[in-house]
Each structure stands twice: as structure tokens, then as C-alpha cells.
Amino acid sequence: MNMLTVENLSKCFGEIEAVKDLSFTVLPGEVFGLLGPNGAGKTTTIKIIIGMLDPNSGNVRVNGCSVAEQPLEVKKRIGYVPENCALYENLTAREYLELVGNLHHLPPDRIATQIERLLTTLDLVDAIDRRMTGYSKGMKQKILLTSALLHNPDLIIMDEPFSGLDSNSAAVFKQLIGQLVAGGKTVIFSSHVLEVVEKLCGRLLIIHEGEKLAAGTIKEVLAQAGENSLEKAFSKLTGVTDIADRAADILDALE
Amino acid sequence: MPAEHTKQKVDFHQLKHLLIVAIKLDMRSGSQQFGGKGSGKFPPILYLVLFQFMISIGLALGMYFMPARLVSTILVVTVAMTFTALNIMVEFGSLIMSPDDHDIISPLPVNSRTFFYSKLINLFFYTTILTAALGIAPTIAVLIKTGNPMYALVFPTLLLAANTATSLAISSVYASLLKYVSRERVTSILSYVQMIMGGVVYTGYIVVPKVVSKSFIQVEDITDWWIFLLPPTWYASFIGLAGEIDSSHWIWSSLVGLAALGMLYMYCMTYLSIDYSASIARSLTASGKKEPKSVKLWQGRIGALGRFLNPEETAVFRLVWAQFKYDSRFKMTILAIVPMTVLYIFLAVVDDGGIADPFVSGIAEAGPHSFLVFFAMGIFPSMIQGGVLHSVSYQASWIFFATPANLTNVMLSTRRFIQLFFILPYLLALLVVFCWFFGNLLHSLMLLVVLYFLTMIQLSVTYLLFAGVPFSRPVKKGQNAASVFLSIIMPVCTIILPMVLLEAFVFTSPAAYSVALVLLLVMERLFSRFTQGRVAVRAASVRYLD
């Protein structure tokens, strides 16, 4: 059974079609990359998968559960790391994570143990009782990751997880993704960083203006684009082939 | 509708933890309040409690001295319901449909009904604290007057019932509107409703005594059908439980109140709670809209002013106008000023005696409401400054910190804005009013000059207390109402009291006027210099809030 099945998904905001008839599947135990330029519809697609937004049409199933029919069951199986650092910043990290744990109905002792272990691993245990108003973006990102893993979900979805992280934290995140998958979890993440996608993802999907442009393993995507690197394939598929000219135009404008 | 939705039950474990967090957040929202440097200890809700308590003292006097218990109770309940409605409307973004809550909670396995209950109970917690602050003094007053211990139980109960009905009614309207209209549209509609409600609050204490006839004040039972139609009557009728009404009309009236409460509760809990989360999601993801023509128009006018403004002022002026169009909170703050100003001038003008020429007859000849025109002038600065510091998009203020903008100029720009776009136009309007009443241009101008200096001193005091980078601080629950509270207190000290003294001792003597004018000029300059110095010091330490 697929871990995630997306069928003919469409979503409109007023007259803007953010997602157009999108279909793809994600297998259990794989790292799946969602690629696309800004405004491609990646975040909208993710928000529909986790039940934050209703689609106009189409179906999403997580491990056989329909998001439309059983949203709570789906949310119990997903850990989500959002792109924007949506947190109650006037709480301490411990208070926030305890809230998340309690909303997942975890036993208090397990919540306490998990928080301690995860934050120690992420080098954040010293800040655990400080309000998050003073946290850096990287620290907030680590708290969000901890909250996504707290209930030991089957599927972890990360929206731009590497933005704002320093290189050491990013390395920990990359390592963690590998280990999660080795432990049987499924990870989906969206990113602009093609090197990371190339290194981590078994399969990927490139979308642009809400439409699927290419999908499959990296080799398959390169073959579909007729290019030999992911960067070139991405540029070609998204219609940006005059990169050098554009950079020159910007420099001209500065003069 | 999904099967899982229709069988939603409240998850009390989740509800308990959501409520604990909501209350913690309410009580921790004091930092960065007004001009503070970030160590504020008091949440804005406490300012509001203080404000409500001050009003409650006035209500207590009414309860004690008015002869008919029913009417005085109806008036107290009316005030309580109006303030509850106004507080919810002013703060509704954080009370009922907070985008932050949606972003954080909606990915978690919390059903819509539990989420809705948590918001509603948090709302009751908030409004019950305020109602308690409003009701405590009238309860004590009526206990002292009647010596009837039943009032200790009945009065808080009827206020709580009225407050609950109001909260449910407003929540029902909001949540119902959200089902069909975008959040932006709801906000826009409500900003106008709030403007009207603001007018009612600011002027009600003057208008009501004029409208309410002496015979109504004597009413001791629900004898007329129109009294029965007033929702506050339904809840005020509970005093029948204390044996204060002879006939049985109060029973029917109380039952109507309870029925209304029950119906609102059923409506909220059955129809609204099930797809509350989805309604918020829909409303938050409505598409953007085109830039309104009025912003372009005003930006054009600001452009024409450009040669008289420094670059920071030009930038801030444009920002303020854009915020007025797009930030509903700021829009509400500004719009609340309009009816208040118009009504205060109107009341002063139509009052018996109108506005007397202080250089001829002095204060004794003027109507009792003539001071309202001065009071309105004093409200502008602190009210606008209170609104101009906070924004839901406060993080966009990085631009002031990341560019070589002079932060002192940035912080003082709103002062110039208030002076140019609020104080000077209001003075011009007053010039017309004064000329009409005084029939003497020179006297009108002489009074205006005094008023101008007093208002500029008030503006400086406001900046000494509340200077900050425009729209750079996050919005906190209770904060709008808190700034209204301070806006009302300050002008009494900085405008009204000095005007009383000037009218009593200065205006009738040309020599005294001349000396007073020089003194005011010197004071205005000194305050202005001092304020600039203080703002410069604060600008050196102000930091971007991420």
C-alpha cells in the first residue's frame, strides 16, 4: 500500500489556480522531494495533504485513510514541520511541546522523556525553559521538528526544512532524515536546495504553477528533461533558460 | 460532510490543555506594551479591567441614587452588554478567529468542535473578568442600599447571563459570516459596526440622559411593550428573584432571556462548531484584492507634500495610509475617532448656551458640554499613537532597521502625521464653529492658538510615554481597549484641566492672556525639544522584534 496517494488534486484561491489536477504517490520508507519555484503550489499541496486546507477536487489518502473522510486519523499519522515558524512564542519550548504531546494524547511521562531526548540531540536542552520569543529561526525550526516527531508518526512532511538552519543543524537534519527512513518512516520535503534533494531523495516531483512537470527517480527526471544535471533539468522544465541574461539585466539596472 | 465530522465530540483532555495555554498566553502578553522596552509586567487585559472598574463606580452611583431598581438595572446591563460587544469586536482577531491559532493547531489531531469550544471558553473567561470588573461596584451599591443579601447572588448572575448571551450572539454572527464571506470582508464590515459602537460608547453617557425621559426613570415594572423588547430587560428582570418586582411580568421576561441564551448556545454548539476550523481556513485563504483607488489617491497627495517632508516622513506617511486601508485594527482605531469627533462637536453646538466666547463671558455662560470639543482634541494623539505602534504584520518593520533610515525621524514621523492630518484639520473645523458662536474672528483665533499649544504639549507627552517605530510591535489581546482607556484619561489632565484654569483666570484679561500665551509657547517648545531628545535616546536602544 502507498504511504501517500494524491489523485487529481485541484485547489483555487479566487481566480488563481494554485494546484491543477495533481496526482502522485509516495511509497513507505522513501524520501520524496517536492520541487518547484516560488509560488509553484508546493505549500498548498502540503497543506491539503495534512488537512489544513480543503481541496476543490481530488482525493488524498495517507496509509489508506482519506484526509477528507478521516482527517483526525490522518493527522495522528503525520508529523508536520511548517515553512513559517508557527509557534506560540510566549510559551517556553517545554510548555509548547507538552501542549503538542497532550493534543496527541501521549502519556505525561512519555512526553517528558521524548522532549528531553529530542532536545538534547538537537542541542537545545539548555533553552527548554526559556520563552521562544528570543529564539533564532534555527532554534524554532528545531522545536517544530521535535513537535513533529514527538508522537512517532509514520509520515513526516517538512516544508522547506533547511531554510534558516546553520550548516551544522542542516547536517543534523539531513542525517536525521536518513535515519528516520532507515527506521521505516516516510519523509516528504519541499525544498529549493537542489543539492540536498539530489543527495537525499529517492524520488521527486517537480511542479510549476500548480502542474506536474516531471516525476520519478532523479535519473527518470533527468531523462524526461533531456539534461544531465538536476539544476539544468529544473531550469529547463520551469522555463527559465536565460539565467545569465537575467543576472546581467539586474547588474545593468544597478548602474 | 465527512462522517468523522458529524460525530465529533469535544475532547476534554485536549480542551483542558488548549485552555491552559490560552490563559497563559493572555497573561503573558504584556511585554512591549506601548512605550515599554520589552519588560512590561502587566498584560493589556489589566488596563481594561481597571477601565471597566472605573466605569463600574459611575454605575454604582446610578444604582444607589436612582429610585427605580428595574430601570437602574436595565441601564447597568445595557452598559455591560455594550462593553462586552465592543471588547469582542475590537479584539475579535485574537478572540474568535486567530490566524496564528489556525496555523499551529490545525495540523494537529484536534477536531473542530474542541477547537471552537476552546475559543469560546477562552472568550467567556476574558469577558467574564471584564464583566466582573464592571459589576462589582454596582452589586455592592445595591447591597448597601437595599440590605437584601439575595442581590449578592442575583446581580452577578444576571450580569453573567447578559454577558454570555452577548458573547454567544457576537460569536454566532462572526462564525456565520465566516461561512459565506472572506475574513477580509468580515473585518471590513465589522470595522464599520465597531465605528458605530464606538460612537455609542463615547457619547452614550451624554445622549442617554437626554433621550430617557424622567417618567422612564421612575418605571418599577415592565408595563410597556417596548421595555420588554429590549434584551437588557430580559436579564435585568432577574432582580425579580430578589423580590424587587411586585407583578409577575419579570418571570416572562426572564424566561425570554433564558430562551434566547439557550437558542444561541444550541446554534453555536451544533451549527457553528462542526466546521469552524474549515471556515477559518477558507476565510484565511481568500484571494488577494486589487489596491483600492483611495490608497493611490492619498499616496499621490502625500507625494505632493513630499517637498516639505524628510524621507522618513514620506515613507511613514505612505505606510500609515496603506495600513489604514489594509490593516483592519488600525482602520478601526482611526474610524472610531470620526463619529466621536462629530458627535462631540454636535453636542457642544446644540447644547443650551452652546460654546460661549471665553474672552467675553467666561465659562459660566457656556453650555455644560462645551468642553467636549476640547476633550475630543486631546483624544486624537494618544489614540492614534496607540494604534500606530502595533500591527499584525509587525515583522515587516525590519525595513526601518535594515536601511540607513534615521530611527529618531522614523519615530517622530507619526507625530508630524497626527499634527498635519488630524490636529490641523480639526482646528480648522473648530475655527468655523467658534466664529459662528463668538461672532469674532480674533477671539476664535486666540482660543485656537491656546488649544493648539495645549494639544501639541499633549502630543509631546504622548510621545514621551509611547514613542516607537510605527507598526513594529505585535498585536496583543486587550491592547486596543487599553489604548482607548489611556486616551480618555490623558486629555483630562493635559487639556481639560488647563482649559478650566485658563477660562477661570486668564481669558478675561488681555495681559494675563499674553503672559499665558508666552508661557504655553515656551512650554510647547521645551516639551518638543525634550521629547526629541528622549525619542533619540529610545531610538538608540530600540530593537527589531522578530
Interface residues (C-beta under 8 A of the other chain):
Chain A: F13 G14 E15 I16 I50 G51 M52 L53 D54 A68 E69 Q70 P71 L72 E73 K75 K76 I78 Y80 P82 N84 A86 L87 Y88 N90 L91 E95 E98 L99 V100 N102 L103 H104 H105 R131 T133 K137
Chain B: P2 A3 E4 H5 H13 Q14 H17 L18 V21 K24 L25 R28 S29 S31 D100 H102 D103 I104 I105 S106 P107 L108 P109 V110 N111 A278 A281 R282 T285 A286 S287 G288 D546
